[in-house]
Amino acid sequence: MNRFCKAVFLIFGLALLVVRPGAAADTTPDRTLSPYFFVENGDPAVDRLPLKETRADVHIAGVIADVLVTQVYRNEGSRPLNARYVFPASTRAAVHGMTMVVGDQRIRAKIREKQAAKREFEAAREAGKSAALLEQQRPNVFTMNVANVLPQDEIRVELHYSEMLVPTEGIYEFVYPTVVGPRYSKEPETEVQSSYLHQNEAPVSKFEIETRIAAGMPVDELLCPSHRTRVDWEDGDTARVRLDPGETNGGNRDYILRYRLQGKQVQTGLLLYPGQPGQDENFFLLMVQPPRRVEPRQIPPREYIFVLDVSGSMNGFPLDTAKTLMRELIGGLRPRDSFNIILFAGGSRLLAPRSLPATAKNVQEAIAEIEREQGGGGTELGAALDQAMALPETKGVSRSTIVVTDGLIDAEAAVFEQIRTRLNRSNLFAFGIGSSVNRHLIEGLAHAGQGEPFVVTEPAEAQAIAKSFQDYVRSPVLTHVAVEPTDFEAYDVEPLSVPDLFADRPLVVFGKWRGKPSGTIRVTGLGGEGQYEKVFDVAEAEPAADNQALRYLWARARVARLSDYGADDSDDTRNAVTALGLKYEMLTAYTSFVAIHEKVRNADDPAQAVEQPLPMPQGVSDLAVPEPELPLLVALVLLLLGLATTRRAWLR
């Protein structure tokens, strides 16, 4: 074979690898048609999977969860490694601490402005020092970079965060997200792109979580619908929940723990945190149980606009669950209600030009239309929302928009701003479908639309959660809400204004206070049975140093308002969020944690860069990861044609 032919065969082989990288190394029938591959470099000296274990230790005291996450990175190869790992967190998490353990040395990370932290990390990496860098890519997506993990090294990185648990209908829920699902984007590269294992392929790292609930009163109806667990009771009021030994590969779906307090009580009242030495601020948290609902007959007709995701990432379990959910939602409407449906993927399709009465015939035809969907294509949520918000309104009818999606897109901020500026008088409710839902999108949609998020993680939950939604929106619980302190110097209160309350869900207010903890806080509003009022005596709430988490939770609430749920990326916003991150030593979009071992541990051998492949969320198919772009193949074909033309010129 002459040199030209060899070159042609070589380039053609490279073209195949670009279109189907790793195909030669993966010949099993069920994988040859997969649209993506994780490519091994073929060098057994390099360990491609440095993350070996993730463990979460959760302590719930009252309404506050304190979480310590430990990630163990171990290099079992023969070369130094630099590792990168993308992982999720709760959208409500206030991450306020990181520690790196190398051998017997513990290095407490420092909070830095994001670019400054990155420069420190890169300098340490180039100098041969072990280092760790924690960055926020989204409020619920983090990136951990670990540099210079030497052969046989074990490096442990500990993350510390706090979040608040707000019950709905008396049910408290703690969620620990385990995996970042693949995001759809029209852009070729985004900051959350990562390698993925195939569907149904077990995670390569061990997952453990242990939760201790000390609620201050007896716990009742404890349930973990996501994983098999074992529960031990201590002193009657404390529960210790551990994973069943068979769940060590359970890191491909969210860990969900739900419980009630005995007698279906809800912890309401006022918590105070006095500033400690070196701190110049005091913080408070007010949680108020709303009044009873009004009767459904007192509520005017309602219109429901359903925006249903039928994209590729919804194929299989998510879309099957969405169909069940939609049957329950539409089938549960009252005859005097009306509805419409927008099905969206790369494009969108409207069921009818105007909303239809919820008659038996219309409901049956709508459900049949939904049942025909199979799932495929991209996730163009913005265009579908445009169409929903352009529908003509009917006077005297209360409209609610309901978005049903797994949320696997990467344009969250633009969608939030779109809703905030154009939704008008409609409320928006978001249903997240899937075992590893993008909760930042689901909660952000509801936040921007003055509604509430709902998450369905498995088909069996669809009916119950659909009923919860119907009960939730059937009647407002409290409107025109006001929170008024008297003789209590409160300031920097979050939220700035309180939306209507629809469900049996407490009102939550954060803030700071000066002077003595005295006076009252008065909460008023209009309920179904008339004027509502509740007064709290501040002096009855004992300030306690144990309430330190309030400091971080207030800061997290302020950051969320400034940057999480909007497209504002102005200098003022950046500066304000950066200042909050630095002052409260908290991870934000503009501040990062960096830990550096000051000893040079790798002076001679450049470290090999590796990326931790993420498990595909349980129930999500390989179709969620898009095919490689066609332009790459076209370019290679053009190159081959060019070489052929050149060869003909040589032969002449």
Helices and strands as residue ranges (DSSP letters): H 3-19, G 23-25, E 51-61, E 64-74, E 81-88, E 94-102, E 105-108, E 110-113, H 114-126, E 129-138, E 141-149, E 154-164, E 172-176, E 206-214, E 219-223, E 229-234, E 238-243, G 245-247, E 255-261, G 262-264, E 269-273, E 282-288, G 296-298, E 302-309, G 312-314, H 317-331, E 338-344, E 348-350, E 356-357, H 360-371, H 381-389, E 398-405, H 412-422, E 427-433, H 439-448, E 453-456, G 459-461, H 462-473, E 478-486, E 489-494, E 507-514, E 520-527, E 530-537, G 538-540, G 545-547, H 549-559, I 560-564, H 571-583, E 591-600, E 608-611, G 622-624, H 630-651
